[in-house]
Amino acid sequence: MKTIFDIGGHSSTNKQILLLEIGADHIYYALFDPVENRISRMVHLECDESELQDKVTALMKEYGSSEIFSCYVSSAFPQALLLPFSAGKNHKEILHAVYDEPASALLKDDINEWQIQNVYLLPAGILESITSVFPGATFCHAYTSTLKTYNGVNAEDQIAIHFTTKKFQVLVKKNGTLQLAQVYQYVSPLDVIYYLLKICSELGLEQSKVYLIVSGLIEKDSALYKQLRDYFLHIVFFEPVAVKLPEHDLPVHFFTSLNNLAACAS
């Protein structure tokens, strides 16, 4: 397990919410004061999927105290489907037909703004570890919090891309309509370019016109960003504004997913 960053401390005088994002390659958590709309501490850990259960259990033991009154959890696992409301109760059968993982719990978010439901899987052991300490914990998927947060770009054709160290999440809109939500694994910048070019080709998006809204662990002077600039004309870094952050010297787009989660928890 590797610490990407650990910023801030336990400075709030109010009871706080534990914001927790869990993905196959990372754990990202923060202490959020909804009264002051401020995050006092935020930590990003890179880890293997085999380490997740033990780390989540340790976090629950650490923060299952009186200073934390609630827990808001975002699943960043790729086992998720966005379905129209018309799918109704068939969402269970549809999800299990695509992802046959009996050891996982099935959860669902209704996204009224888009008239869709987000059905997704979360490892059952992780769900149990959280709810045993915070029975009233709220769960959502990372797709949901992203879709519920305005990214500042009004272009009808856009690809929102959020990077962790090993994976990236995309939400693709064409003519203002959601077309694709997916998580991809990458090793090199060219892996990312391949997937993006494939998406543009399959969905009929023009590289010269589509906007990339970029967030997560990507630097402006990185090889990855330079490769993106070689292929796409319109690239915007998402700048979180929903919540106040502790002092830091990192690019603000690093904290986009926590911003989105805090906005949903407020």
C-alpha positions in Angstrom: 0.0 0.0 0.0 1.3 3.4 -1.0 0.2 6.9 0.3 -0.3 9.3 -2.7 -1.1 12.2 -0.3 -2.2 12.8 3.2 -3.2 16.4 3.7 -4.7 18.3 6.7 -5.6 17.0 10.1 -8.4 16.7 12.7 -9.1 20.4 13.0 -12.9 20.7 13.0 -14.8 21.4 16.2 -18.0 20.0 14.7 -19.0 16.4 14.2 -17.9 15.2 10.8 -18.8 12.9 8.0 -16.3 10.3 6.8 -16.2 10.5 3.0 -14.9 7.3 1.6 -14.2 6.3 -2.1 -13.2 2.7 -2.7 -12.0 1.3 -6.0 -10.1 -1.7 -7.2 -6.8 0.1 -7.0 -7.3 2.8 -4.3 -8.9 4.1 -1.2 -9.6 7.8 -0.9 -11.1 9.2 2.2 -11.7 12.6 3.9 -13.2 14.1 7.1 -15.9 16.5 6.0 -17.6 19.1 8.2 -21.0 19.8 6.6 -21.7 22.8 8.9 -18.6 24.7 7.6 -18.7 22.9 4.3 -15.0 22.1 4.8 -12.8 19.1 4.5 -10.2 19.0 7.3 -8.2 15.9 6.1 -7.9 14.0 2.9 -5.9 10.8 2.2 -5.4 8.9 -1.0 -3.9 5.4 -0.8 -2.9 3.2 -3.8 -3.4 -0.4 -3.0 -4.0 -3.9 -4.5 -7.5 -5.2 -4.4 -6.4 -7.9 -2.0 -5.6 -5.2 0.6 -8.9 -3.4 0.4 -10.8 -5.4 3.0 -8.2 -5.1 5.7 -7.7 -1.4 5.1 -11.4 -0.6 5.2 -11.8 -2.6 8.4 -8.9 -0.7 9.9 -10.5 2.6 8.9 -13.8 1.7 10.4 -12.0 0.8 13.7 -10.2 4.2 13.6 -13.1 6.4 12.8 -16.0 4.6 14.4 -16.0 7.1 17.2 -18.1 10.0 18.4 -16.3 12.6 16.2 -17.7 10.9 13.1 -21.5 10.8 13.0 -22.0 9.4 9.5 -20.3 7.8 6.6 -20.8 8.5 2.9 -19.3 5.9 0.6 -18.6 6.0 -3.1 -17.9 2.8 -5.0 -15.4 3.3 -7.9 -15.5 -0.4 -8.9 -16.2 -0.9 -12.6 -19.0 -3.3 -12.1 -21.8 -0.9 -12.8 -24.5 -0.2 -15.4 -26.5 2.9 -16.2 -30.1 1.8 -17.1 -33.2 3.7 -18.0 -36.0 3.9 -15.3 -38.0 1.8 -17.7 -35.8 -1.2 -16.9 -37.7 -1.3 -13.6 -37.0 -4.3 -11.3 -35.2 -6.1 -14.2 -32.0 -4.2 -13.2 -31.0 -7.1 -11.0 -31.2 -9.7 -13.8 -29.5 -7.4 -16.2 -26.5 -6.6 -13.9 -26.0 -10.2 -12.9 -26.1 -11.3 -16.6 -23.2 -8.9 -17.2 -21.2 -9.4 -14.0 -21.5 -12.8 -12.4 -20.0 -12.1 -8.9 -22.1 -13.8 -6.2 -19.8 -12.5 -3.4 -20.9 -8.9 -4.1 -23.8 -6.9 -2.8 -26.1 -5.2 -5.4 -26.8 -1.5 -4.8 -28.8 1.1 -6.9 -28.8 4.9 -7.3 -31.7 6.7 -8.9 -30.4 9.7 -10.9 -33.5 11.7 -11.6 -31.7 14.4 -13.5 -30.9 11.9 -16.2 -33.9 9.6 -15.8 -31.6 6.7 -15.2 -30.7 4.2 -12.5 -27.2 3.2 -11.7 -27.0 -0.4 -10.5 -23.6 -1.6 -9.2 -21.8 -4.2 -7.2 -19.8 -3.7 -4.0 -17.8 -6.5 -2.4 -20.0 -7.9 0.4 -17.2 -8.0 3.0 -16.5 -4.3 2.5 -20.2 -3.4 2.7 -20.5 -5.4 6.0 -17.4 -3.8 7.5 -18.8 -0.3 6.9 -22.4 -1.0 7.9 -21.4 -2.8 11.1 -19.8 0.5 12.3 -22.1 2.9 10.5 -25.5 1.2 10.1 -26.9 4.4 8.5 -24.1 4.8 6.0 -25.1 6.2 2.6 -23.8 4.6 -0.6 -23.5 5.8 -4.2 -21.4 5.0 -7.2 -18.7 7.3 -8.6 -20.6 7.6 -11.8 -23.6 9.0 -9.8 -21.6 11.7 -7.9 -19.9 12.7 -11.2 -23.2 13.0 -13.1 -24.8 15.0 -10.2 -22.0 17.6 -10.2 -21.8 20.3 -12.8 -18.3 20.2 -14.4 -18.4 23.8 -15.7 -18.4 22.8 -19.4 -21.5 23.3 -21.5 -20.3 21.6 -24.7 -22.8 19.0 -25.9 -20.0 16.6 -26.9 -17.7 15.9 -24.0 -15.7 13.1 -22.3 -15.2 13.5 -18.5 -12.0 11.5 -17.6 -10.9 10.8 -14.0 -7.6 9.2 -13.4 -6.2 7.1 -10.6 -2.7 5.6 -10.8 -3.8 2.5 -12.7 -7.3 3.2 -14.0 -9.4 5.9 -15.5 -13.2 6.5 -15.5 -14.9 8.0 -18.5 -18.4 9.5 -18.9 -19.2 10.3 -22.5 -21.9 12.7 -23.7 -22.9 13.2 -27.3 -25.4 15.9 -28.2 -25.9 16.4 -24.5 -27.0 12.8 -24.1 -25.1 10.3 -22.0 -23.6 7.6 -24.2 -21.1 5.6 -22.2 -19.8 5.1 -18.6 -16.8 2.8 -18.2 -13.6 2.2 -16.3 -10.4 1.2 -18.1 -7.0 0.0 -17.0 -3.9 1.7 -18.3 -0.1 1.3 -18.1 1.2 3.9 -20.5 -0.2 7.1 -21.9 -0.8 5.4 -25.3 -3.2 3.0 -23.6 -5.4 6.0 -22.7 -5.1 7.5 -26.2 -6.1 4.1 -27.7 -9.3 3.9 -25.6 -10.2 7.6 -26.3 -9.7 7.3 -30.0 -11.8 4.0 -30.0 -14.6 5.8 -28.1 -14.6 8.7 -30.6 -14.6 6.3 -33.5 -17.4 4.1 -32.2 -19.6 7.0 -31.0 -19.0 9.4 -34.0 -17.3 12.1 -31.9 -14.9 14.5 -33.7 -11.5 14.8 -32.0 -11.3 18.5 -33.1 -14.6 19.4 -31.4 -15.1 17.1 -28.4 -14.1 18.5 -25.0 -12.1 16.5 -22.5 -12.8 17.4 -18.9 -9.8 16.0 -17.0 -9.5 15.3 -13.3 -7.7 13.0 -10.8 -4.0 12.1 -10.7 -2.7 13.8 -13.8 -0.2 16.6 -14.0 -0.1 19.3 -16.7 3.6 18.6 -17.3 3.2 14.8 -17.5 3.7 12.6 -20.5 0.1 11.6 -20.3 -1.2 15.2 -20.6 1.3 15.9 -23.5 -0.1 12.9 -25.3 -3.7 14.1 -24.8 -2.7 17.5 -26.2 -1.3 15.8 -29.4 -4.7 14.3 -30.2 -7.3 16.6 -28.7 -7.8 20.4 -29.1 -10.1 21.1 -26.2 -8.9 20.0 -22.8 -10.2 21.4 -19.5 -9.1 20.6 -16.0 -12.0 20.3 -13.6 -11.7 22.8 -10.8 -13.7 21.7 -7.7 -15.7 24.5 -6.0 -18.3 22.7 -3.9 -16.3 22.3 -0.7 -13.4 24.1 1.1 -10.2 22.1 1.2 -7.2 22.2 3.6 -4.1 24.0 2.5 -2.1 22.1 -0.1 0.3 22.6 -3.0 -1.2 20.0 -5.4 -3.4 20.8 -8.4 -7.0 21.1 -7.3 -8.3 18.7 -9.9 -6.6 15.9 -7.9 -9.5 16.3 -5.4 -12.4 16.2 -7.9 -14.0 12.9 -6.7 -14.0 14.1 -3.0 -15.5 17.4 -4.1 -18.3 15.5 -5.9 -18.9 13.2 -3.0 -19.0 16.1 -0.5 -21.5 17.9 -2.7 -23.8 14.8 -2.6 -23.3 14.5 1.2 -24.1 18.1 1.9 
